[in-house]
Amino acid sequence: MRVPFIDLKSQNEFIKDEINTAIKDVIDCCAFAGGPFVEKFEKEFADFCQCREAIGVGSGTAALWLSLLALGIGSGDEVITVPNTFIATAEAISFCGAKPVFVDIDEHSYNMDPLLLENAITPKTKAIIPVHLNGQMADMDPIMEIAKRHNLFVVEDACQAHGAEYKKKKAGSIGHAGCFSFYPGKNLGAFGEAGAVVTNDKSLADRIRMMRDHGQNKKYIHAEIGWNSRMDGIQGAVLSVKLKHLESWNKLRQKHADIYDRMLADIDQIVTPHQVENRSHIYHIYPIRNKNRDALIEVLREKDIHCGIHYPVPIHLQKAYWNQESDNGHFPVTEQVTSELISLPMFPELTDSMIKIVCKEIEKWSSNVSS
């Protein structure tokens, strides 16, 4: 049986009638750039995230970038984040003219290690971007305490954490701003590129709204230099439809993860994801670790089981960011973890039989390697 890594077609078939109606409504109203469908989704998503404000933008990358710009991050500033993330986290910092400064991750959650944070702070530090990787939130209490002590902004990169919780607080609701991607493969995915910023700070929200629309708060009256990063009306309408299903889809992901956990628990060579106490994991990705990662992926591929790697080369070793100060060895946990991680198939419509096939093949391979 073929087991895909992700299957968007199955999800779209399930909600096809709702989606077609929503898109038709946008076409009938000709509300293609911003407008009432985006505004409706913004209100719904703000409520979902337990925040006062949500601002729809063109992508998750734009959400991060505009948040930093609106907070005044610029040339000569430093922003602390992790090297174990998609490069957009660092790109947003760089495109503000600031410098990304990396701290290593916790080996169990794969998120920022707060114990390393304070040593990375300098007089140039202006903000921290904790990344809620794979669907589980970073340890926000100590991060917020350190940020408050040093008068730093906190921007949550929640691009993989739609609906995740930390001590009953939703992703995006704890920092000064929370940034989301609605890339099609996310837990809440659009029919193209889209993103959002959530915040409880109305003045910050108003500035991001202005900056996403060429710096204007009134047509043709530009208070500052902005950019074109409005959310499309069709994406807003599609996301409103999908948001109604997000909690049930996340519960299915958690159910799938529980089956994976149980079936892989007795395989010594496999490390399954660790859910930290007082956090809800929504499993955007279900990553396992194995020291012979590449060999295992190849065996699974031969069985028509499709996996991924998130992310094979950490940011500090990418050509775009590499320098002699960030050579191998500076972030040992990140470098070890990224050499071992495999992302197994994970999507709401995944069947129990598919999961059992994946686990059976991993067990078989593991037995052959150890024998």
KAJOVEN-V239832 format. One line per field, one symbol per residue. ss: DSSP state (h for helix, s for strand, l for the rest). phi: phi as a letter, one per 20 degrees, with the letter a starting at -180 (. if undefined). psi: psi as a letter, one per 30 degrees, with the letter a starting at -180 (. if undefined). A space follows every 50 residues. Layout:
ss->???
phi->???
psi->???
This chain:
ss->llsllllhhhhhhhlhhhhhhhhhhhhhhlllsllhhhhhhhhhhhhhll llsssssllhhhhhhhhhhhlllllllssssslllllhhhhhhhllllss ssslsllllllslhhhlhhhllllssssllslhhhllllhhhhhhhhhhl llssssslllllllssllssllllllssssslllllllllllllsssssl lhhhhhhhhhhlsllsssllsslllllslslshhhhhhhhhhhhhhhhhh hhhhhhhhhhhhhhllllllslllllllsslllllsssslllhhhhhhhh hhllsllsllllllhhhllllllhhhlllllhhhhhhhllssssllllll lhhhhhhhhhhhhhhhhhhhl
phi->.fcffbcfffffffdgffffffffffffeleecmnffffffgfffgfgel cfcccfcfafffffffffffenfbgneccebdeeaffggfgffffenedf decfdffeemdgeffefffefcgefcbcdfdefmocffffgffffffffd ldfcdfedfdcfofcclmdfgneeffbcdcddggefgddeeqeabbddad dfffffffgfffcmmddbgmddfbfdbebfffgfffffffffgfdfffff fffffffffggffdfeegeddefdefgmcdddlgcdedcbfdgfffffff ffemddcccccfcfgfdfgfcfbffcfgofcffgffffedfceegbageg egfffffgfffffffffffee
psi->kkjlelifeeeeeegeeeeeeeeeeeeefhifjaaeeeeeeeeeeeeegh lekkjkafleeeeeeeeeeffgkakflkkkalfilkfeeeeeeeffglkk kklllkfefglkjfffeeffklffkflkjkkikfgkllieeeeeeeeeeg hklkjkjgfghjflljhgkkkffeaflkkkkhkeflejkahaklllkklg jeeeeeeeeeffhggkfkkgjjflkbljhkkkeeeeeeeeeeeffeeeee eeeeeeeeeeeeffegjefkjlkjkkkgkkkghekjklkkfheeeeeeee efghkkllkjkejlefgkeffklffhlkffieeeeeefffkkjlkjlegk leeeeeeeeeeeeeeeeeef.
